Amino acid sequence: MASLSSRRILYFTGLLLLFFCTETSLAQAGDTIRIGALRLTSSAPIFIAMERGLFKEESLDVEVKFMKSAQPVAMALAAGDLDVGATGLTAGLYNAMANGLKIRIMADRSKKYHVRS
């Protein structure tokens, strides 16, 4: 398997940060970006960026909160406890959006479909 360059990892991590960015929670300089993630291989860009210090290298103060399933990520986004959620699209998330949760969805892991709303 080819190794990933730091630039490529940073690119995918940036996409990840946009994955579930709430409309009202865009970070200002010096703010902490709160990311909710699952301990899955699909969250590898976060793990790699943390391990290699890529967030700090880009002057990003990132706090990662690990959740046990996708539903708590959507709930934490709705409550304003997270700025970004790295998780799957679930029925609970769609229900929260139907009830007024304002989020932006960006699919950074899709191989076939490119989703942005």
C-alpha positions as CSV (number, residue, x, y, z in Angstrom):
1,M,0.0,0.0,0.0
2,A,1.4,3.4,-0.9
3,S,2.0,5.8,2.0
4,L,0.0,8.9,2.3
5,S,1.8,12.2,2.1
6,S,1.2,14.8,4.9
7,R,-0.5,17.1,2.4
8,R,-2.9,14.4,1.3
9,I,-3.7,13.5,4.9
10,L,-4.3,17.2,5.7
11,Y,-6.5,17.5,2.6
12,F,-8.7,14.6,3.7
13,T,-8.7,15.8,7.3
14,G,-9.9,19.2,6.1
15,L,-12.7,17.5,4.2
16,L,-13.6,15.6,7.3
17,L,-13.8,18.8,9.3
18,L,-16.4,20.1,6.8
19,F,-18.3,16.8,7.0
20,F,-20.8,17.9,9.5
21,C,-20.1,21.6,10.1
22,T,-23.0,23.4,11.6
23,E,-23.9,26.7,10.0
24,T,-23.5,28.7,13.2
25,S,-20.3,27.1,14.4
26,L,-17.6,28.2,12.1
27,A,-14.5,28.6,14.1
28,Q,-12.8,32.0,14.7
29,A,-9.0,32.3,15.1
30,G,-8.1,30.8,18.5
31,D,-11.3,28.9,18.9
32,T,-11.3,25.2,19.7
33,I,-12.9,23.0,17.0
34,R,-14.9,20.3,18.7
35,I,-15.1,17.1,16.6
36,G,-17.3,14.1,17.4
37,A,-16.0,10.9,15.9
38,L,-16.4,7.1,16.1
39,R,-13.5,4.8,16.9
40,L,-13.6,3.3,13.4
41,T,-11.1,3.0,10.6
42,S,-13.2,5.5,8.7
43,S,-12.0,8.1,11.2
44,A,-8.4,7.3,10.3
45,P,-7.7,10.8,8.9
46,I,-8.5,12.2,12.4
47,F,-6.2,9.7,14.1
48,I,-3.4,10.4,11.7
49,A,-3.7,14.1,11.9
50,M,-3.6,13.9,15.7
51,E,-0.6,11.5,15.7
52,R,1.4,13.5,13.3
53,G,0.5,16.9,14.8
54,L,-1.1,18.2,11.6
55,F,-3.8,20.1,13.4
56,K,-1.1,22.0,15.4
57,E,1.0,22.5,12.3
58,E,-1.9,24.4,10.8
59,S,-2.6,26.3,14.1
60,L,-5.8,24.4,14.7
61,D,-6.9,23.8,18.2
62,V,-8.9,20.6,17.9
63,E,-10.7,18.6,20.6
64,V,-11.9,15.2,19.6
65,K,-14.7,13.6,21.5
66,F,-15.2,9.9,20.7
67,M,-18.7,8.5,20.7
68,K,-19.9,4.9,20.8
69,S,-22.4,5.3,17.9
70,A,-23.7,7.7,15.3
71,Q,-26.8,8.8,17.1
72,P,-24.9,10.6,19.9
73,V,-23.0,12.5,17.3
74,A,-26.2,13.9,15.8
75,M,-27.6,14.7,19.3
76,A,-24.4,16.6,20.3
77,L,-24.5,18.6,17.0
78,A,-28.1,19.5,17.7
79,A,-27.3,20.6,21.2
80,G,-24.4,22.7,20.0
81,D,-21.8,20.5,21.9
82,L,-19.9,19.8,18.7
83,D,-18.8,21.8,15.7
84,V,-18.1,18.9,13.5
85,G,-19.4,15.3,13.4
86,A,-17.6,12.5,11.6
87,T,-20.2,9.8,11.3
88,G,-22.5,8.0,9.0
89,L,-25.9,9.2,7.7
90,T,-28.5,7.6,9.9
91,A,-32.3,7.7,10.3
92,G,-31.8,9.7,13.5
93,L,-29.7,12.3,11.6
94,Y,-32.4,12.6,8.9
95,N,-35.1,12.9,11.6
96,A,-33.1,15.7,13.4
97,M,-32.7,17.5,10.1
98,A,-36.5,17.1,9.4
99,N,-37.0,18.7,12.8
100,G,-34.9,21.8,12.0
101,L,-31.3,20.8,12.7
102,K,-29.3,23.0,10.4
103,I,-26.1,21.3,9.3
104,R,-24.0,21.0,6.2
105,I,-23.2,17.5,4.9
106,M,-20.1,16.7,3.0
107,A,-19.3,13.1,2.0
108,D,-15.5,12.8,2.1
109,R,-15.4,9.0,2.1
110,S,-17.6,8.2,-0.8
111,K,-15.9,6.4,-3.7
112,K,-18.8,6.4,-6.1
113,Y,-21.1,9.3,-5.1
114,H,-20.1,12.9,-4.3
115,V,-22.6,14.4,-1.9
116,R,-22.8,18.0,-0.7
117,S,-25.8,19.8,0.6
